[in-house]
Amino acid sequence: MSGDSIVSLKVNKEDIANSVHRNIPCVKCHSDVSTELKRPCETSGKVDCSNCHAETSNIYFASGHGKAYFRKDNNAPYCSDCMGHIL
């Protein structure tokens, strides 16, 4: 994804209600939000899935995808590219 891409921050309540993450508060993963802003999620960056999914993250980081991510390759797929935002 290029630096000038527009990314929607809209989350459908139904998607969360039907996901495996339904009982996890947003700030558990999105800890970089700013409550001082009108739209607190504007400051939210990529989530570090390894906090809860260490084994899967280790596999990803050891793979070609992970190595491309560490090289800051703009085309490197990230966890949410394949797994979806909510699951």
C-alpha positions, 0 to 999 in steps of 0.5 A: 500500500502506498503512503498516499492511499486512503484507508477506511476506518469504518467498522461495521458492528455486525462484523465485530459481533460475529467475529472471534474478537467480539469480546475484546475491546478495540483499545486492546489492539488499537492502543495508539488512539488519541481520545483528544481527537474528534475521531480518536481512531485517526491516529491508529496504526497497524495492530501488532497481532503478535501480542496475542498470536505469538506462534503465528506471528513468528511463522509470518516474520520468518517467511518471505512476507515477514522479511519483506515487511521488515525491509519496509517493502510497500507490497509486503502483505501484512496479517490483516491482508489475508486474515481480514481486519476482524476475523 
